[in-house]
Amino acid sequence: MKPAVFKPVVVLVGRPNVGKSTLFNRLTRSRDALVADFPGLTRDRHYGEGRVGDHPFIVVDTGGFEPVAKNGIMAEMAKQTVQAVDEADAIVFLTDGRVGLTGHDREIAERLRRSGRKVLLAVNKVEGMSRATAAAEFYELGLGEPHAISSAHGDGVVDMIEEALQGLVETPPEADEDEAAETADGTDEDAFSPVDAIDHRIKLAIVGRPNVGKSTLVNTLLGEERVIAFDQPGTTRDAIEIEFERGGRRYTLIDTAGLRKRGKVFEAIEKFSVIKTLQAIEASNVVLLMLDASAEISEQDAHIAGFVLETGRALVVAINKWDRADSERRDEIKREFERKLRFLSFAKMHTVSALRGAGIGPLLKSIESAHAAAFAKLSTPKLTRALQAAVEQQQPPRKGIFRPKLRYAHQGGQNPPLIVVHGSALDEIPDSYRRFLETRFRETFRLEGTPLKIEFRNSRNPYLDKAG
C-alpha cells in the first residue's frame, strides 16, 4: 500500500504585532483561494497553503500568544495556539528585531522548548538593520541560530522555510499504471459513462464534526463482507489509513481519527482538529462529508464543504442518524441543506444510519460514481459537439457590438475534470453563462459528484502581427 502524501504543517507563533500575518500572507500569496478562515475556533486563526519550490505545505497563522494568560479572550487564544503547536511539524517563532528581546518572548520560548517540535527562531523587521546585530541578543533563548528576516520585504524568508521543511517533505508516490493510463490521454474518442471501469483504489476521506458517526461508519464498512482490513499508523497528526475491499472494489479510507471531543472553550463551537480534516481532504480523491440529522448544519460544516470545493475533490454527502429523526426533523434538515449548502448541488446526498447499516449500499455506489466522474476521460469531438449544442440552445450574451464565439472544447485535466473552451472574446463571457455550460456538460457526460471547472482561452488572431 502506498501512503497518502500529507503536507507538512508549519505554524507561526509569537506575541502580538511581530508580523505573523504579514509572513502568512507572503507564504500563501500563490494560492490565496485556499486560505480558509474558521471564525470561532480561535480569534482570527487562519489556515492556508504555501509553497517553496516544488514543496507545498500547510501554514497556520495563530493569534498573539499569551502563554501565562489565565482568563479572557487571550487565554482562549493561548489554548488554541497550544493546540496548533501540538499539531505542527515545524514552528516558526517570530520575534521583533526592532523591539528586541522581551520577557514575553522568553515565556513563549520556554513553552516551545517543552513542545518537542522542531522550532525555528525568526527575528523579523530587520530591513535596513545589521542582521547580525539585530539577531545577537536572541541567541539567549536557546533555540538555535536566529533567522534575521523581513516578512514585509521577503528577505530571508525562503531560506528559513526551506530549513523548516528539511526532513519533512515527502516524495509523492508514483501513479499506478491504471491511473497513469487514465490521465495520459484526454482525447480518446469514447466519452465517459458511469459504467466505465476505473481500476485504481478509491481514496475516501471521511470528514465531519465530532460525534456525527464517522467511526461508526468505518466499523460498519469493515464489518460487512470484509476481505482486507488493517490499520496503518499515520503521521504525527495521527491520521489513519484503512484498506479494505467490498464487492471487488478496493478502497483506502482516510479517517480523521483523534478529533477533539467537545469542550467548553467556545459554547457554540465544537473544538476539533482542522488540520487533520484539511490533510485528509487533500490526500483523498473522494470526500464523504457526514452530517448529523439530530443537529443543525453549522458553519464548520459549510467551511469544510467549501474547502472540498476549492480543492476540487469529488464529494458525497451523508446525513447520518436518520433513523432517530422524526418526519418533522427530516423535513427541517433537508431545508437546511438546501439553504446552507446549496453550492454543493453537484454532490449526491444520502440519508443513512451508520449504526444500523441502513443506506450504506447506495452510498457506496454514489462514492464509486463520483470517483469515476472525477477521473472521466472526455473526448474532444464529443466535448465540441456538446459545446455546439449548448450554443445553439443559448448563445452567450453580446458585449457591445461583439458576441463571444465558442469554437471547440477539449479536456485539460482530471480530478476535477477541466474543460478548456477555445474561441474569441471569451473574456466577456459572464459567470451565468459559464454555469449554463457547466450544467450542459454535466448532463451530457453524466458528471455527478465532482466539481467541474471550465477555462476559457482566446484564440490568437493570425492577422494581429500584420496589422498596421
N, C-alpha and C positions, 0 to 999 in steps of 0.2 A: 504493500500500500504506500502511496506517495503522500507525504504530509501536506497539509494546507500551508500556503505561504502567508504567514501572519506578518503584518508590517510592524516594525519596531515602534515603540511608544516613547516619545521624548516629551517630558513635562517641564514647563517653565515655572520656576518658583522664585520668589523674592518678596521683599517688603513692598508696600505700595510705592508707585511712581518711580520705579527703577528702569522702566522701559520694556516690560514683558509684552504688553500688547503691541508695541512697535515691532519687536522682534517676531512676534507671532504673525503679524501682517506681512512682514518681509518673507518669512518662511513659507507662507501659504499663498503667495501672490500668483502662482501659476495656476491654481485651481480654486479660486475663491468660491465657486459654486458648491464645493464640497464642505465648506465651513458650516458646521451645524451649531446653532445656539440653543442650549437647553435651559431656558429660564426656570428658576426654582430649584434645580439640582444644586447649584451654587449661585453665588452672586456673580453674574456675568462670566461664567466659565465657558470656554469655547473649545471646540474640537475641530481640527482641520487637517488637511493633508499637505504635507511638504514634500519636497523632492530635492535631492542633491545628486547631480549627475543622473545615473540610471537607478538610483536607490530612493524609493518612496518611503515615507514614514508618517505616522500619525503624531501630530503635535497638539499639546494641551496647554491652553493658557489659563492659569489659575488666578484667583483673586489675591489681593495683598495678604501675605501670610503673617498671622499673629499667633505664633505657637503657644504663647502664655495666656492668651485671652480665655476668660472663664465663662463669659456670658455675652449676650447680644449678638448682633449680626457678624461681628468679627470672629466670635467663637464658632459660629456656624460655618463661616468661610474657612476657618482653620481646619475644621473637621473634614470638609470636602477636599481641601488641599492635601491633607494626610491620606485620604482615600486615593487621590490621583498619584501621590508618591508611591503608595503601595502597589499600584498597577503599572508603574513606569519601568521601562527597560533602562532608560538613562534620564538623568535630571540635569537641567541647566539651571544653576543657581545664579541669578542676576544680582549684581550689586551696582552701586552708583559711584563711578570713579571721580566725579566732581564733588560729591558729598564726603567721600571717604568711608572708612570702616566704622560701623556703628555697633552699639550693643545689640540692637535688633538683628543685625547680620550675624553676630556671634550666636544668638539663640537659635536662629534658623540653621546655621551650620552644624550646631550640636545635634539638632533633630535629624538632619540629613545624614550625618555620620552614623547614627543608630539605625537608619533605614536599611542598610546593607545594599543599597542600589549604587549603580555607577553614577558619580556626581562630577560634573564639570563646572568649575567656578568661572563665571564671566564677569569682568569689570566693564561696565557699559559707559557710554557717553564720554569716550576718551578722544573724540575728534578734536584736533588742534592741541592735544597734550602729548607729552612724552609718555609713550606706553609703559616703559619700564618704571618710570616714576609713579604713574597712576596706579600700577598694579602692585607695587612693592609692599605696601602695608597689608595687603590681603593674603600674603603667604602665612600670616599669623593664624588664619582659620584652619590650617592643616588639611586642606582639600586639594593639594597638589598645585601645580603651576597655574596661576590665573591667566585667563584668556582676555586680553585687552581688545574690546570690540566697540563698534558703533552700530547699534540697531538701526538708527536713522539713516546712516550712510552705507551700511553693509560691510564696513571694514572688519575683517577678521571673522565674519560670521560663517562663511563656507568652511574654513579650516576647522573651526570649532565644532560644527555639526558633523563634519567628516570624522573627527575624532570620537564624537559621541556615538556614531554608528559603527565604529570598528568592533568587529566580533558579533554584531547584532544582525547585520544584513544577511538574509537568506537568499540563496540562488533559486529562482523559480524552477519548479520541476519541468522536465521536458514533457511536451504534449504527447498523449497517447497517439499511436498510429491512426486509430479510428478518428480521433479528434482532429489530428492534423489533416487527414484526408477531407474531413468535412469543411474545414476552414480554407483549404487551399484554392478551391475553385468556386467563385460565387457566380459563375455564368453558365452553369450546367443548364441544359435545355429543360430538364424536368423540374417544374416548380414544386414547392413544398406542399405536402398534405400531412395531416396529423398522423397518418398511419405509417409514414416513413420511419424506418428503423434507425435509431441513433444508439450506438452500442456503448458509448463510454459512460462511465459511472456518473450518476446524478449526485452532485454535492449539494445537500439540502441543509440550509441553516434554519433552525427553529428559534424564532425570536419572539419576544413579547415581555410584558411586565411580569414581576413576580406573582406567583400563585395563579397564573392563567391555565396551568396544566401542561407545561412543556415536558417535564419529566414523566408525567403520567402517560403522555402520548408516546414518548420514546419507549417506555416499558411495554406499552401495548403493541407497538410496532415490532419490537424484538421478541415478544412473546407469542406472536402468531406466525406460524409457518416459517419459523426461523431456520436459516441454513447456515449463515456465517454471522457471528456477532462477537466482537471483542472490543474492549476499551483500550484506547491508545492514550497514554498520559500526554497532556498538551504542553504548552509552553508555560512560562512563568505566569501567564494570565489565566491558567487553569482551564483553558478551552479543551474540550474533549471531543475526539472524533470516534465514531462508532460505525463499523462496517456491517452491513447485512444485505441479504438478498430476499426478494419477495416476488413470487410469480416470474422468476427468471430475470428480473431487473435488479441491477446492482446499485446500491446506494451507499453514500457516505454521509451520515448525519453529523452535522457540526452543532453540537449542543452548547448553549451558553450557560453551562453549569457554573455554580458558585456565585450566582447573582445575589446581591444583598437582600436580606429579609426586610420587611417593613420596619422602619424606625421612626423615631419621634423627632428627627431632625427638622422635617417640614411636615406639617399636618396634612397638607393637600398633595404632597409629593411622595411617591414610593421611592425609597432610596435604592438604586440599582446601579450596576456597573455599565455605563455607556460604552466604555472602551471594548468590553467583551462583545457587546452587541455589534458594534461597528466592524470589528475584526471578523466576526462570524459572517456578516453580510458580504464583506469584501472577499472572503475566502471561498464563498459558495458560487454556484451558478443558478440556484433557485432558492428563494426565501419563502418560508412559511411563517406568516405573521399570525400569531394567535391572540385572540381577544377573548374576554370573559363575558358571557351572557348575563352574569349576575352583577356586573359593574359597568359604569358608563365608559364610553370611549374617551380617553384622556388626551391631553397634549402630548404626553410621551408616545402614545400610540401613533399619533399623527406625525411626530418628529421622526420616529423610526421608519414609518411608511415613506416619508419624504426623502429620507436618506437612501432607501432602497431605489426609489425613482431616480435620484441623482446618480447613483452608481450603475444604473441600467440593468439591475438584476431582474430576472423573471420572478413573479410573485404570485402566491396563492394565499388567500385569507381563510382562516378557520375560526369560527366563533364557537368556543368550547362551552361545556356545561349547559348545553341546550336543553337537556332533559330536566334540568332544575328550574327552567324558566316557564312561567305560565304564558298563556296566549297574549295577554296584555303586554308583558315584558318583551316577548318575542317581537311584537309589532313595534315596540318602542326602540329596541336596539337596531332593528332594520332601518328605521327612520334616522337614527343617529349615524349609522354607517353611511347612508346616502348623503347626509348633510355634512359630516365632518371628514369623510374620506372619499368624497366624490371624485377626487383626482386619481383614484385607483380603479376607474371604470374598466380598464383593460384586464383587471385581475378577476379570477373566478372566486366567488365567496361560497364557503360551505358551512353548514351548521353541524356540529359533531358533539359526541360525548367521548372524550379520550378514556375515561374510566370504564365505560361500558363497551367501548369499541364501536359505537354507532357512527356511521357515516365515514369510516376510515377508507373503505374501498373506493368510493367516488372521489374522495380527497386525493388519494394516491394517483388516480387516473388524471386528475387535473394537474398534479405536480409533473407527471410524465409529459402531458400535453404542453405545459408551459416550458419545460426543458426543451422539448422538440422544437417549439416555436422560436425559442431564443437562439437555437443553432440552425435555423432554417436556411436552406440554400435556395435562393430566388433567382430564376434565370432572367437574363437581360431581355430577351424577346417578350417574355410574359409580363415582366415589370413594365416594359414600354407600352404593351397593349393595354395594361390596366391603367397606366397614366393617360393614354389617349382616350380611353373610355370615360375616365373621370372628367377630362377637359371637355369632351363632347356633352357630358351631362351638365357641367357648370364651368364656364371659363373663369379665369382669375379676373378680378376687377381691374378696370383701367386706372392708370395713374397719369392724369392729364390726357394727352392725346395718344399715349402709348399703352398697349396692353402687353403684359409679360407673356412670352411664348415658351411653353414647356415642350421640349423636343423628344428627349428619351430619358430612361432611368436605368440604373444598374445598382447592384448591391455593393456597398462599400465596407461591410463588416458584419460580424455576428455577435450575439450575446452582449448588447441587444442588436437586433437587425438594424442596419443602417442602409437607407435607400438614398442614393445620390441622384438628384434630378438636374439635368442639364438644359439650358435654354438661354434666353436673353431677357434682360430687365428683371431678373428674378429677385433683385434686392427690394423690389417694390411689392412683393407678394405679402399680404397681411397674414397674421397668425391664424385668423379664422379660416383662410383657405388652406393653410398648412394642416390644420386639424381636419378639414374636409378630405384632403388627400390621405391623411393617416387613416381615417375611417374607411375609405375605399380600399386602400391596400390591405387593411386588416380583414375586411370582408372577403376580398378576392383570394387571399392566401391563408385565411383562417388562422391568423396570428393572435391567439388568445393566451393571455397570461404573461406576456412580455412587453416591456416598453418598446416603442418603435421610434427611431429617430430619422428625420428627413433633412437632408442637406441640399441646399440649392447652390449650383455652380453656374456662373455666367460663362457662356462660350466666348472665346476670343474672336473678335471681329478681324477677319483676314485682311480687310482693306484699311484698318486703322493706321498701320505704318505708312501707307501710301497717301494718306490724306495730307493735303497742303502741299 
